[in-house]
Protein backbone atom coordinates (compact mmCIF):
# COMPACT_ATOMS: atom_id res chain seq x y z
CA UNK A 1 0.00 0.00 0.00
CA UNK A 2 1.34 3.45 -0.90
CA UNK A 3 0.42 6.73 0.65
CA UNK A 4 0.80 10.29 -0.53
CA UNK A 5 4.05 11.87 0.67
CA UNK A 6 4.17 15.31 2.16
CA UNK A 7 6.75 17.30 0.13
CA UNK A 8 7.30 19.72 3.00
CA UNK A 9 8.03 16.85 5.37
CA UNK A 10 10.40 15.29 2.83
CA UNK A 11 12.25 18.60 2.46
CA UNK A 12 12.66 18.81 6.22
CA UNK A 13 13.94 15.23 6.43
CA UNK A 14 16.40 15.81 3.57
CA UNK A 15 17.71 18.98 5.18
CA UNK A 16 18.20 17.15 8.48
CA UNK A 17 20.16 14.35 6.79
CA UNK A 18 22.34 16.82 4.91
CA UNK A 19 23.00 18.74 8.09
CA UNK A 20 24.05 15.62 9.95
CA UNK A 21 26.35 14.50 7.13
CA UNK A 22 27.75 18.02 6.90
CA UNK A 23 29.14 17.82 10.42
CA UNK A 24 31.99 15.60 9.26
CA UNK A 25 33.68 13.47 11.87
CA UNK A 26 32.78 14.01 15.53
CA UNK A 27 36.15 14.69 17.16
CA UNK A 28 37.01 14.21 20.84
CA UNK A 29 37.78 17.35 22.81
CA UNK A 30 40.27 16.90 25.63
CA UNK A 31 40.66 13.45 27.14
CA UNK A 32 38.38 10.46 27.77
CA UNK A 33 37.03 11.89 31.04
CA UNK A 34 35.99 15.20 29.46
CA UNK A 35 32.97 13.71 27.66
CA UNK A 36 33.09 16.36 24.93
CA UNK A 37 33.12 16.25 21.14
CA UNK A 38 33.14 18.80 18.32
CA UNK A 39 32.02 18.54 14.71
CA UNK A 40 34.93 18.42 12.27
CA UNK A 41 33.42 21.22 10.18
CA UNK A 42 33.19 23.48 13.23
CA UNK A 43 36.80 22.76 14.18
CA UNK A 44 38.05 23.22 10.62
CA UNK A 45 36.38 26.63 10.33
CA UNK A 46 38.18 27.83 13.46
CA UNK A 47 41.53 26.51 12.23
CA UNK A 48 41.08 28.19 8.84
CA UNK A 49 40.31 31.52 10.42
CA UNK A 50 43.23 31.28 12.84
CA UNK A 51 45.80 30.39 10.16
CA UNK A 52 44.88 32.94 7.47
CA UNK A 53 48.04 34.80 6.53
CA UNK A 54 49.31 36.92 3.60
CA UNK A 55 50.46 34.89 0.62
CA UNK A 56 49.14 31.54 1.85
CA UNK A 57 45.95 29.84 0.71
CA UNK A 58 44.71 26.92 2.78
CA UNK A 59 42.99 24.23 0.70
CA UNK A 60 41.49 20.93 1.80
CA UNK A 61 41.66 20.32 5.54
CA UNK A 62 40.67 17.14 7.34
CA UNK A 63 40.95 16.11 10.97
CA UNK A 64 40.87 12.46 12.00
CA UNK A 65 42.66 9.74 13.93
CA UNK A 66 46.36 9.09 13.37
CA UNK A 67 47.35 5.98 11.45
CA UNK A 68 48.67 4.46 14.67
CA UNK A 69 45.29 5.03 16.35
CA UNK A 70 43.50 3.35 13.44
CA UNK A 71 45.86 0.37 13.55
CA UNK A 72 45.39 0.07 17.32
CA UNK A 73 41.60 0.15 16.91
CA UNK A 74 41.77 -2.59 14.26
CA UNK A 75 44.08 -4.71 16.40
CA UNK A 76 41.78 -4.21 19.38
CA UNK A 77 38.69 -5.21 17.47
CA UNK A 78 37.30 -1.67 17.46
CA UNK A 79 37.46 -1.31 21.25
CA UNK A 80 38.48 2.00 22.79
CA UNK A 81 42.00 1.35 24.06
CA UNK A 82 42.66 4.90 25.23
CA UNK A 83 42.02 4.12 28.90
CA UNK A 84 43.07 1.35 31.23
CA UNK A 85 40.67 -1.22 32.71
CA UNK A 86 40.88 0.45 36.11
CA UNK A 87 39.73 3.83 34.79
CA UNK A 88 36.14 4.96 35.27
CA UNK A 89 34.05 4.69 32.14
CA UNK A 90 33.67 8.05 30.35
CA UNK A 91 30.26 9.36 29.28
CA UNK A 92 28.89 7.61 26.17
CA UNK A 93 29.96 9.18 22.90
CA UNK A 94 27.50 10.59 20.34
CA UNK A 95 26.57 8.18 17.52
CA UNK A 96 29.58 7.35 15.30
CA UNK A 97 31.86 9.72 17.20
CA UNK A 98 35.58 9.04 17.43
CA UNK A 99 36.83 7.77 20.78
CA UNK A 100 39.53 9.70 22.62
CA UNK A 101 42.49 8.94 20.34
CA UNK A 102 45.44 10.95 19.00
CA UNK A 103 44.35 13.17 16.13
CA UNK A 104 45.98 14.17 12.87
CA UNK A 105 45.45 17.27 10.72
CA UNK A 106 45.91 16.84 6.98
CA UNK A 107 45.90 20.05 4.96
CA UNK A 108 46.83 21.33 1.52
CA UNK A 109 48.08 24.84 0.91
CA UNK A 110 49.38 27.15 -1.80
CA UNK A 111 51.89 29.88 -1.08
CA UNK A 112 54.07 32.55 -2.63
CA UNK A 113 57.77 31.71 -3.16
CA UNK A 114 59.02 34.76 -1.25
CA UNK A 115 60.24 32.58 1.63
CA UNK A 116 61.54 29.00 1.85
CA UNK A 117 58.75 26.42 1.72
CA UNK A 118 59.96 24.62 4.87
CA UNK A 119 59.68 27.90 6.81
CA UNK A 120 56.17 28.54 5.50
CA UNK A 121 55.10 24.99 6.34
CA UNK A 122 56.61 25.23 9.82
CA UNK A 123 54.76 28.48 10.53
CA UNK A 124 51.48 27.04 9.28
CA UNK A 125 51.96 23.86 11.31
CA UNK A 126 52.66 25.88 14.46
CA UNK A 127 49.57 28.04 13.87
CA UNK A 128 47.36 24.97 13.40
CA UNK A 129 48.67 23.33 16.57
CA UNK A 130 48.28 26.52 18.61
CA UNK A 131 44.72 27.16 17.42
CA UNK A 132 43.69 23.53 17.93
CA UNK A 133 44.88 23.57 21.53
CA UNK A 134 44.16 27.16 22.62
CA UNK A 135 40.86 27.81 20.86
CA UNK A 136 39.32 24.35 20.70
CA UNK A 137 40.96 21.87 23.07
CA UNK A 138 41.82 19.28 20.41
CA UNK A 139 44.78 17.04 21.17
CA UNK A 140 46.66 16.96 17.85
CA UNK A 141 49.55 14.51 17.56
CA UNK A 142 50.44 15.03 13.89
CA UNK A 143 50.11 17.70 11.20
CA UNK A 144 50.66 16.61 7.59
CA UNK A 145 50.94 19.50 5.10
CA UNK A 146 51.11 19.27 1.31
CA UNK A 147 52.06 22.14 -0.99
CA UNK A 148 49.80 22.08 -4.04
CA UNK A 149 50.86 25.24 -5.92
CA UNK A 150 53.10 28.30 -5.88
CA UNK A 151 51.32 31.64 -6.12
CA UNK A 152 52.53 34.79 -7.79
CA UNK A 153 54.14 37.40 -5.59
CA UNK A 154 51.61 39.86 -4.25
CA UNK A 155 48.76 37.35 -4.24
CA UNK A 156 45.85 38.65 -2.21
CA UNK A 157 44.96 37.03 1.10
CA UNK A 158 42.39 34.33 0.72
CA UNK A 159 41.21 31.18 2.41
CA UNK A 160 39.55 28.38 0.50
CA UNK A 161 35.92 28.01 1.57
CA UNK A 162 35.27 24.91 3.66
CA UNK A 163 32.53 22.45 2.89
CA UNK A 164 30.25 23.09 5.85
CA UNK A 165 26.71 22.36 6.84
CA UNK A 166 24.27 25.27 7.06
CA UNK A 167 24.36 26.88 10.52
CA UNK A 168 22.15 24.96 12.89
CA UNK A 169 19.23 27.12 14.03
CA UNK A 170 19.27 28.00 17.69
CA UNK A 171 16.78 26.17 19.89
CA UNK A 172 14.84 27.79 22.70
CA UNK A 173 15.72 25.99 25.94
CA UNK A 174 12.86 24.08 27.49
CA UNK A 175 13.12 22.74 31.01
CA UNK A 176 15.67 23.26 33.80
CA UNK A 177 18.40 21.12 32.22
CA UNK A 178 18.26 22.94 28.88
CA UNK A 179 18.11 26.30 30.64
CA UNK A 180 21.18 25.40 32.71
CA UNK A 181 23.13 24.46 29.57
CA UNK A 182 22.03 27.57 27.67
CA UNK A 183 23.05 29.81 30.55
CA UNK A 184 26.69 28.73 30.59
CA UNK A 185 29.08 31.53 29.52
CA UNK A 186 30.30 30.83 26.00
CA UNK A 187 27.15 29.00 24.90
CA UNK A 188 25.58 30.88 22.00
CA UNK A 189 22.60 28.54 21.73
CA UNK A 190 21.46 24.98 21.99
CA UNK A 191 21.27 23.16 18.65
CA UNK A 192 19.26 20.28 17.24
CA UNK A 193 21.33 18.28 14.73
CA UNK A 194 21.56 14.69 16.02
CA UNK A 195 18.24 14.94 17.82
CA UNK A 196 16.82 16.91 20.71
CA UNK A 197 19.19 19.56 22.10
CA UNK A 198 19.03 17.70 25.41
CA UNK A 199 18.87 13.98 24.71
CA UNK A 200 18.16 11.89 27.80
CA UNK A 201 18.41 8.13 27.66
CA UNK A 202 18.47 5.43 30.29
CA UNK A 203 22.20 5.74 30.96
CA UNK A 204 23.29 9.25 29.94
CA UNK A 205 22.41 12.79 28.91
CA UNK A 206 23.77 14.38 25.72
CA UNK A 207 23.63 18.13 25.09
CA UNK A 208 24.20 19.91 21.75
CA UNK A 209 25.51 23.47 21.74
CA UNK A 210 26.96 26.18 19.55
CA UNK A 211 29.81 27.96 21.31
CA UNK A 212 31.27 31.45 20.98
CA UNK A 213 34.52 31.82 19.10
CA UNK A 214 36.08 33.88 21.90
CA UNK A 215 35.72 30.97 24.35
CA UNK A 216 37.72 27.75 24.23
CA UNK A 217 35.29 25.05 23.11
CA UNK A 218 36.55 22.44 25.59
CA UNK A 219 36.23 24.81 28.54
CA UNK A 220 32.65 25.65 27.56
CA UNK A 221 31.80 21.96 27.17
CA UNK A 222 33.20 21.18 30.61
CA UNK A 223 31.12 23.96 32.15
CA UNK A 224 28.01 22.71 30.35
CA UNK A 225 28.56 19.23 31.77
CA UNK A 226 28.87 20.64 35.28
CA UNK A 227 25.75 22.80 34.92
CA UNK A 228 23.66 19.99 33.43
CA UNK A 229 24.76 17.49 36.07
CA UNK A 230 23.69 19.93 38.80
CA UNK A 231 20.32 20.64 37.17
CA UNK A 232 19.37 17.08 36.20
CA UNK A 233 17.03 15.16 38.46
CA UNK A 234 18.98 11.92 37.98
CA UNK A 235 22.71 11.45 38.38
CA UNK A 236 23.52 10.40 34.83
CA UNK A 237 26.79 10.83 32.90
CA UNK A 238 26.70 13.93 30.70
CA UNK A 239 28.31 14.36 27.28
CA UNK A 240 28.45 17.51 25.15
CA UNK A 241 28.61 17.91 21.38
CA UNK A 242 29.72 21.25 19.94
CA UNK A 243 28.13 21.51 16.50
CA UNK A 244 29.23 25.02 15.64
CA UNK A 245 31.67 27.72 16.77
CA UNK A 246 30.22 31.18 16.16
CA UNK A 247 32.52 34.13 15.49
CA UNK A 248 31.56 37.38 17.17
Rosetta silent file (secondary structure, phi, psi, omega in degrees, C-alpha in Angstrom):
SEQUENCE: XXXXXXXXXXXXXXXXXXXXXXXXXXXXXXXXXXXXXXXXXXXXXXXXXXXXXXXXXXXXXXXXXXXXXXXXXXXXXXXXXXXXXXXXXXXXXXXXXXXXXXXXXXXXXXXXXXXXXXXXXXXXXXXXXXXXXXXXXXXXXXXXXXXXXXXXXXXXXXXXXXXXXXXXXXXXXXXXXXXXXXXXXXXXXXXXXXXXXXXXXXXXXXXXXXXXXXXXXXXXXXXXXXXXXXXXXXXXXXXXXXXXXXXX
SCORE:     score description
SCORE:     0.000 S_00000001
   1 L     0.000  133.372  178.063    0.000    0.000    0.000 S_00000001
   2 L  -111.599  151.442  178.940    1.339    3.448   -0.895 S_00000001
   3 L  -127.832  154.943  178.194    0.422    6.734    0.645 S_00000001
   4 L   -65.134  137.890  179.964    0.801   10.290   -0.534 S_00000001
   5 L   -96.471  144.510  179.077    4.054   11.874    0.666 S_00000001
   6 L   -88.461  109.315 -177.849    4.167   15.312    2.159 S_00000001
   7 H   -57.153  -36.606 -179.322    6.753   17.304    0.130 S_00000001
   8 H   -65.720  -38.415  178.671    7.300   19.724    2.995 S_00000001
   9 H   -68.231  -40.211  178.058    8.028   16.855    5.366 S_00000001
  10 H   -61.349  -42.594  179.505   10.402   15.292    2.828 S_00000001
  11 H   -61.166  -40.720  178.688   12.245   18.596    2.457 S_00000001
  12 H   -65.235  -40.789  178.722   12.660   18.807    6.220 S_00000001
  13 H   -65.411  -43.076 -179.801   13.936   15.229    6.428 S_00000001
  14 H   -62.633  -43.100  179.251   16.396   15.813    3.574 S_00000001
  15 H   -62.491  -39.197  179.932   17.713   18.976    5.185 S_00000001
  16 H   -64.926  -42.267  179.163   18.201   17.146    8.479 S_00000001
  17 H   -63.683  -45.618  179.566   20.163   14.347    6.786 S_00000001
  18 H   -61.559  -38.414 -179.416   22.343   16.820    4.906 S_00000001
  19 H   -65.917  -42.444  179.530   22.997   18.742    8.092 S_00000001
  20 H   -64.001  -45.798  179.573   24.052   15.619    9.953 S_00000001
  21 H   -64.381  -32.549 -178.198   26.345   14.501    7.131 S_00000001
  22 L   -70.355  -10.511  178.267   27.748   18.018    6.896 S_00000001
  23 L   -69.710  -22.758 -173.014   29.144   17.825   10.424 S_00000001
  24 L    72.902 -157.431  177.114   31.987   15.599    9.256 S_00000001
  25 L   -67.218  152.880  172.669   33.676   13.471   11.867 S_00000001
  26 E  -100.058  111.035 -169.355   32.780   14.010   15.528 S_00000001
  27 E   -97.809  140.324  178.243   36.152   14.687   17.159 S_00000001
  28 E   -72.319  135.495  172.604   37.014   14.215   20.842 S_00000001
  29 E   -99.540  132.900  179.839   37.785   17.350   22.814 S_00000001
  30 L    68.521 -144.353 -177.870   40.271   16.899   25.634 S_00000001
  31 L  -107.050 -175.992 -176.568   40.665   13.446   27.136 S_00000001
  32 H   -58.357  -35.116 -176.504   38.378   10.459   27.774 S_00000001
  33 H   -77.713  -10.641 -176.390   37.032   11.891   31.042 S_00000001
  34 H   -77.403  -24.021  176.360   35.987   15.197   29.458 S_00000001
  35 L    58.867   38.376 -176.139   32.972   13.713   27.663 S_00000001
  36 E  -132.894  143.381  178.683   33.087   16.360   24.931 S_00000001
  37 E  -137.356  159.610  176.961   33.120   16.248   21.136 S_00000001
  38 E  -137.731  143.524  177.269   33.144   18.797   18.316 S_00000001
  39 E   -67.196  139.423 -179.246   32.024   18.544   14.707 S_00000001
  40 H   -57.731  -39.900 -179.716   34.929   18.418   12.271 S_00000001
  41 H   -63.923  -37.792  178.579   33.425   21.224   10.181 S_00000001
  42 H   -66.192  -43.692  179.317   33.192   23.481   13.228 S_00000001
  43 H   -65.205  -42.897 -178.456   36.801   22.756   14.185 S_00000001
  44 H   -62.626  -38.352  179.489   38.052   23.222   10.616 S_00000001
  45 H   -62.411  -40.541  178.331   36.380   26.628   10.333 S_00000001
  46 H   -65.592  -43.859 -179.189   38.178   27.830   13.460 S_00000001
  47 H   -63.783  -39.852  178.424   41.528   26.510   12.225 S_00000001
  48 H   -62.428  -45.123 -179.444   41.077   28.192    8.843 S_00000001
  49 H   -65.215  -35.500 -176.401   40.312   31.516   10.416 S_00000001
  50 H   -77.971  -18.790 -175.318   43.234   31.284   12.838 S_00000001
  51 H  -108.884    4.693  178.001   45.801   30.395   10.164 S_00000001
  52 L   -63.168  128.975 -178.636   44.881   32.940    7.470 S_00000001
  53 E  -150.851  154.029 -177.703   48.039   34.797    6.525 S_00000001
  54 L   -57.649  134.337  174.070   49.312   36.917    3.602 S_00000001
  55 L    79.623    6.014 -179.695   50.462   34.894    0.616 S_00000001
  56 E  -128.429  131.305  179.283   49.136   31.545    1.850 S_00000001
  57 E  -118.393  116.281  178.951   45.953   29.835    0.710 S_00000001
  58 E   -82.978  128.298  179.453   44.709   26.922    2.782 S_00000001
  59 E   -99.741 -130.425 -178.892   42.986   24.233    0.698 S_00000001
  60 E   -60.868  139.346  178.953   41.494   20.929    1.804 S_00000001
  61 E  -140.063  124.693  177.683   41.659   20.322    5.542 S_00000001
  62 E  -129.245  149.236  177.898   40.666   17.142    7.336 S_00000001
  63 E  -128.420  127.552 -178.864   40.955   16.109   10.968 S_00000001
  64 E  -160.740 -172.928 -179.398   40.868   12.459   12.002 S_00000001
  65 E   -71.044  152.323  174.200   42.660    9.740   13.931 S_00000001
  66 L   -68.863  161.844  178.173   46.360    9.088   13.375 S_00000001
  67 H   -60.552  -38.096  179.368   47.349    5.982   11.447 S_00000001
  68 H   -63.241  -37.603  178.966   48.666    4.462   14.674 S_00000001
  69 H   -67.059  -39.117  178.232   45.289    5.030   16.349 S_00000001
  70 H   -64.637  -45.213  179.691   43.499    3.352   13.439 S_00000001
  71 H   -62.516  -38.758  179.067   45.861    0.374   13.553 S_00000001
  72 H   -66.443  -38.615  178.968   45.386    0.070   17.319 S_00000001
  73 H   -65.323  -40.031  178.245   41.600    0.149   16.908 S_00000001
  74 H   -65.809  -44.111 -179.826   41.774   -2.594   14.258 S_00000001
  75 H   -65.441  -31.035 -179.028   44.079   -4.713   16.402 S_00000001
  76 L   -90.765    9.423  179.063   41.784   -4.206   19.385 S_00000001
  77 L    70.356   26.755  178.572   38.690   -5.211   17.474 S_00000001
  78 L    85.452    1.771  179.284   37.299   -1.669   17.458 S_00000001
  79 L   -77.000  152.733  176.238   37.456   -1.314   21.248 S_00000001
  80 L   -78.636  110.440 -178.529   38.480    2.001   22.786 S_00000001
  81 L  -101.310   18.259 -175.853   42.001    1.348   24.064 S_00000001
  82 L   -82.027   -5.438  179.311   42.657    4.901   25.235 S_00000001
  83 L  -137.417  152.069 -179.476   42.019    4.119   28.898 S_00000001
  84 L   -78.321  165.144 -178.253   43.069    1.353   31.230 S_00000001
  85 L   -65.441  -20.390 -178.635   40.672   -1.220   32.709 S_00000001
  86 L   -86.002  -11.538 -178.264   40.878    0.453   36.114 S_00000001
  87 L   -73.422  151.052  175.010   39.726    3.829   34.790 S_00000001
  88 L   -69.693  143.922 -178.880   36.142    4.962   35.273 S_00000001
  89 L   -66.897  132.947  177.687   34.050    4.691   32.140 S_00000001
  90 L   -74.806  168.125  176.452   33.672    8.049   30.352 S_00000001
  91 L   -59.892  147.577  178.908   30.260    9.364   29.282 S_00000001
  92 L   -58.513  142.792  179.973   28.887    7.606   26.174 S_00000001
  93 L   -80.070  156.953  172.262   29.957    9.184   22.896 S_00000001
  94 L   -61.081  162.164 -179.550   27.497   10.588   20.336 S_00000001
  95 L   -55.904  129.813  176.287   26.566    8.176   17.521 S_00000001
  96 L    64.183   18.042  178.258   29.579    7.353   15.297 S_00000001
  97 L   -77.831  152.882  175.397   31.863    9.720   17.203 S_00000001
  98 L   -72.026  142.826  172.431   35.582    9.038   17.425 S_00000001
  99 L   -72.249  177.427 -179.649   36.833    7.770   20.777 S_00000001
 100 L   -75.535   94.057 -179.252   39.526    9.701   22.618 S_00000001
 101 L  -131.230  161.349  175.719   42.485    8.936   20.345 S_00000001
 102 L   -60.533  139.928 -176.443   45.439   10.953   19.005 S_00000001
 103 E  -110.059  158.306 -177.372   44.345   13.166   16.127 S_00000001
 104 E  -132.769  133.283  173.405   45.981   14.169   12.866 S_00000001
 105 E   -99.839  128.298  172.946   45.451   17.269   10.720 S_00000001
 106 E  -116.960  125.214 -176.782   45.906   16.841    6.979 S_00000001
 107 E  -143.794  148.055  172.907   45.897   20.050    4.958 S_00000001
 108 E  -108.349  148.677  176.747   46.834   21.331    1.519 S_00000001
 109 E  -151.034  154.289  172.207   48.083   24.844    0.908 S_00000001
 110 E  -114.916  150.954 -176.658   49.379   27.152   -1.798 S_00000001
 111 E  -153.762  161.357  175.779   51.895   29.879   -1.079 S_00000001
 112 E   -80.786  151.536 -176.330   54.073   32.548   -2.634 S_00000001
 113 L   -87.078   25.888 -176.696   57.765   31.710   -3.158 S_00000001
 114 L   -81.792   -2.875  175.262   59.025   34.761   -1.246 S_00000001
 115 L  -146.702  157.016 -178.449   60.238   32.584    1.630 S_00000001
 116 L   -58.011  138.179 -179.037   61.545   29.005    1.853 S_00000001
 117 H   -57.904  -40.928  178.263   58.747   26.421    1.715 S_00000001
 118 H   -59.049  -35.798  179.177   59.955   24.621    4.872 S_00000001
 119 H   -68.094  -42.214  178.803   59.675   27.897    6.806 S_00000001
 120 H   -62.967  -44.591  179.962   56.170   28.543    5.505 S_00000001
 121 H   -63.709  -40.457 -179.788   55.102   24.991    6.337 S_00000001
 122 H   -64.257  -40.387  179.059   56.613   25.229    9.822 S_00000001
 123 H   -66.833  -41.085  179.037   54.763   28.483   10.532 S_00000001
 124 H   -66.504  -40.667  178.243   51.485   27.044    9.278 S_00000001
 125 H   -61.875  -44.396  179.759   51.960   23.865   11.312 S_00000001
 126 H   -63.611  -39.635  179.817   52.656   25.884   14.461 S_00000001
 127 H   -66.158  -39.477  178.133   49.569   28.042   13.866 S_00000001
 128 H   -64.481  -44.555 -179.350   47.362   24.972   13.403 S_00000001
 129 H   -65.189  -41.665 -179.790   48.667   23.328   16.568 S_00000001
 130 H   -64.360  -46.273 -178.947   48.280   26.515   18.609 S_00000001
 131 H   -65.689  -40.317 -179.736   44.724   27.162   17.418 S_00000001
 132 H   -60.918  -40.699 -178.112   43.693   23.533   17.928 S_00000001
 133 H   -80.777  -47.836 -170.612   44.883   23.575   21.533 S_00000001
 134 H   -80.482  -31.159 -175.587   44.163   27.159   22.620 S_00000001
 135 H  -103.125  -22.220 -177.183   40.858   27.810   20.860 S_00000001
 136 H  -116.893  -48.509 -173.348   39.316   24.346   20.701 S_00000001
 137 L   101.248   19.374  176.055   40.962   21.866   23.070 S_00000001
 138 L   -80.322  139.796  177.656   41.818   19.283   20.411 S_00000001
 139 L   -98.772   96.577 -176.068   44.783   17.042   21.171 S_00000001
 140 E   -95.640  124.076  179.686   46.661   16.963   17.850 S_00000001
 141 E   -95.845  -28.759 -175.416   49.551   14.513   17.564 S_00000001
 142 E  -141.140  146.549  171.576   50.441   15.026   13.885 S_00000001
 143 E  -129.962  118.732 -178.793   50.113   17.700   11.201 S_00000001
 144 E  -112.176  113.701 -177.123   50.659   16.614    7.591 S_00000001
 145 E  -111.648  140.704  178.337   50.937   19.497    5.104 S_00000001
 146 E  -127.961  126.572  175.656   51.105   19.268    1.312 S_00000001
 147 E   -82.785  125.688 -177.015   52.064   22.142   -0.991 S_00000001
 148 E  -106.063  -20.414 -178.710   49.797   22.082   -4.042 S_00000001
 149 E  -166.396  155.850  171.889   50.865   25.243   -5.919 S_00000001
 150 E  -104.216  131.578 -178.123   53.096   28.302   -5.877 S_00000001
 151 E   -94.792  159.300  175.950   51.316   31.645   -6.117 S_00000001
 152 L   -71.101  148.522  176.665   52.526   34.788   -7.786 S_00000001
 153 L   -57.318  140.245  179.830   54.139   37.402   -5.587 S_00000001
 154 L    84.270   11.066  178.588   51.606   39.865   -4.248 S_00000001
 155 L   -60.326  139.712 -178.768   48.761   37.353   -4.240 S_00000001
 156 L   -70.632  153.995  176.606   45.848   38.646   -2.214 S_00000001
 157 L   -63.819  135.986  175.741   44.964   37.034    1.104 S_00000001
 158 L  -161.619  153.498  177.076   42.388   34.326    0.724 S_00000001
 159 L  -130.261  128.523 -179.534   41.210   31.184    2.410 S_00000001
 160 L   -62.112  133.515 -179.190   39.553   28.379    0.503 S_00000001
 161 L   -64.758  136.322  178.734   35.924   28.007    1.572 S_00000001
 162 L   -83.954  153.967  174.297   35.272   24.909    3.658 S_00000001
 163 L   -84.251  103.071 -174.348   32.525   22.452    2.895 S_00000001
 164 L  -123.886  158.555  174.446   30.250   23.087    5.848 S_00000001
 165 L   -77.867  156.316  174.430   26.710   22.362    6.836 S_00000001
 166 L   -58.793  147.159  178.969   24.274   25.273    7.064 S_00000001
 167 L   -54.700  134.122  179.355   24.360   26.884   10.522 S_00000001
 168 L   -72.371  130.609  179.970   22.147   24.957   12.887 S_00000001
 169 L   -64.819  141.634  177.372   19.230   27.117   14.034 S_00000001
 170 L   -65.961  149.346 -177.692   19.266   28.000   17.690 S_00000001
 171 E  -116.404  131.665  177.355   16.779   26.174   19.886 S_00000001
 172 L   -68.061  126.455 -179.389   14.843   27.794   22.697 S_00000001
 173 L   -66.083  134.193  177.595   15.723   25.991   25.939 S_00000001
 174 L  -125.036  121.294  179.554   12.864   24.076   27.488 S_00000001
 175 L    96.296  162.541 -175.193   13.116   22.743   31.012 S_00000001
 176 H   -64.772  -35.140 -178.990   15.672   23.262   33.799 S_00000001
 177 H   -67.780  -47.663  178.702   18.399   21.121   32.215 S_00000001
 178 H   -62.386  -40.742  179.571   18.262   22.937   28.875 S_00000001
 179 H   -63.862  -38.854  178.647   18.115   26.296   30.636 S_00000001
 180 H   -63.724  -42.277  179.391   21.184   25.397   32.708 S_00000001
 181 H   -66.213  -44.603 -177.623   23.132   24.463   29.573 S_00000001
 182 H   -66.623  -24.121 -177.740   22.032   27.570   27.666 S_00000001
 183 L   -86.107   -1.076 -179.383   23.047   29.812   30.554 S_00000001
 184 L   -73.071  132.906  176.737   26.687   28.734   30.588 S_00000001
 185 L   -56.814  133.154 -178.244   29.084   31.528   29.519 S_00000001
 186 L    97.836  -12.158  175.045   30.304   30.827   25.997 S_00000001
 187 E   -87.562  118.236  177.555   27.149   28.996   24.901 S_00000001
 188 E   -79.357  -42.207  178.571   25.584   30.880   21.999 S_00000001
 189 E  -168.141  163.035  166.105   22.598   28.542   21.727 S_00000001
 190 E   -80.685  153.346  179.535   21.464   24.976   21.994 S_00000001
 191 L  -128.232  164.594 -178.408   21.273   23.157   18.647 S_00000001
 192 L  -133.830   85.631 -179.063   19.264   20.279   17.241 S_00000001
 193 L  -113.169  -52.386  178.346   21.333   18.280   14.733 S_00000001
 194 L   -85.949  -10.325 -177.685   21.565   14.695   16.024 S_00000001
 195 L   160.939 -147.588  177.701   18.238   14.936   17.822 S_00000001
 196 L   -62.978  148.811  179.001   16.824   16.912   20.706 S_00000001
 197 L   -60.697  -32.299  171.582   19.188   19.564   22.098 S_00000001
 198 E  -119.278  104.857 -178.347   19.034   17.702   25.413 S_00000001
 199 E  -100.593  116.032 -179.461   18.871   13.978   24.707 S_00000001
 200 E  -111.978  122.402  176.225   18.163   11.893   27.802 S_00000001
 201 L  -117.831 -172.038 -176.051   18.413    8.129   27.656 S_00000001
 202 L   -64.147  -32.607 -171.785   18.471    5.429   30.287 S_00000001
 203 L  -119.933    1.247  178.908   22.198    5.735   30.959 S_00000001
 204 E  -166.568  168.282  173.903   23.288    9.246   29.941 S_00000001
 205 E  -122.324  132.960  176.318   22.405   12.794   28.907 S_00000001
 206 E  -119.996  133.358 -178.022   23.769   14.384   25.722 S_00000001
 207 E  -119.628  135.390  175.955   23.634   18.133   25.094 S_00000001
 208 E  -106.020  133.136 -179.634   24.196   19.910   21.746 S_00000001
 209 E  -141.723  155.877  164.048   25.509   23.468   21.741 S_00000001
 210 E  -105.250  132.358 -176.304   26.956   26.184   19.553 S_00000001
 211 E  -110.085  160.496  179.383   29.809   27.961   21.314 S_00000001
 212 E   -81.289  142.314 -177.575   31.265   31.447   20.985 S_00000001
 213 L   -66.714  -19.522  179.497   34.518   31.823   19.104 S_00000001
 214 L   -91.237   11.021  173.475   36.077   33.884   21.896 S_00000001
 215 L  -122.823  140.915  176.477   35.720   30.975   24.346 S_00000001
 216 L   -67.456  126.298 -173.378   37.719   27.748   24.226 S_00000001
 217 H   -58.130  -41.729 -179.251   35.290   25.051   23.112 S_00000001
 218 H   -63.955  -41.220 -179.917   36.551   22.438   25.588 S_00000001
 219 H   -63.847  -40.549  178.041   36.228   24.811   28.544 S_00000001
 220 H   -64.208  -43.866 -179.544   32.649   25.654   27.561 S_00000001
 221 H   -61.650  -40.600  177.794   31.796   21.965   27.170 S_00000001
 222 H   -62.015  -42.526  179.835   33.202   21.176   30.608 S_00000001
 223 H   -67.005  -36.105  176.626   31.123   23.957   32.148 S_00000001
 224 H   -63.243  -43.811  179.154   28.008   22.715   30.352 S_00000001
 225 H   -58.952  -43.724 -179.756   28.563   19.228   31.773 S_00000001
 226 H   -64.054  -44.236 -178.441   28.871   20.643   35.284 S_00000001
 227 H   -66.170  -41.726 -179.264   25.749   22.801   34.919 S_00000001
 228 H   -67.911  -41.990  179.078   23.663   19.994   33.431 S_00000001
 229 H   -60.571  -36.394  179.951   24.755   17.492   36.069 S_00000001
 230 H   -73.719  -30.321 -176.103   23.690   19.929   38.796 S_00000001
 231 H   -89.227  -21.424 -175.966   20.319   20.640   37.173 S_00000001
 232 L   -71.695  145.312  179.854   19.370   17.079   36.204 S_00000001
 233 L   -72.613  -33.978  179.872   17.026   15.159   38.461 S_00000001
 234 L  -106.546  149.205  178.705   18.976   11.923   37.977 S_00000001
 235 L   -85.247   83.383 -179.778   22.708   11.449   38.382 S_00000001
 236 L  -112.270  148.927  173.949   23.517   10.401   34.828 S_00000001
 237 E   -59.624  144.256 -176.858   26.786   10.826   32.904 S_00000001
 238 E  -119.548  131.539  172.531   26.699   13.929   30.695 S_00000001
 239 E  -120.439  155.821 -177.195   28.306   14.361   27.278 S_00000001
 240 E  -129.931  135.074  175.037   28.451   17.508   25.149 S_00000001
 241 E  -117.637  120.555  175.016   28.606   17.911   21.379 S_00000001
 242 E   -90.769  113.732 -177.363   29.722   21.249   19.937 S_00000001
 243 E   -94.782  -16.326 -176.986   28.129   21.506   16.503 S_00000001
 244 E  -158.562  145.402  172.796   29.231   25.020   15.637 S_00000001
 245 E  -116.516  118.624 -171.566   31.671   27.723   16.765 S_00000001
 246 E  -100.030  122.601  176.684   30.222   31.184   16.159 S_00000001
 247 L   -75.336  144.346  178.920   32.521   34.132   15.493 S_00000001
 248 L  -121.930    0.000    0.000   31.563   37.381   17.173 S_00000001
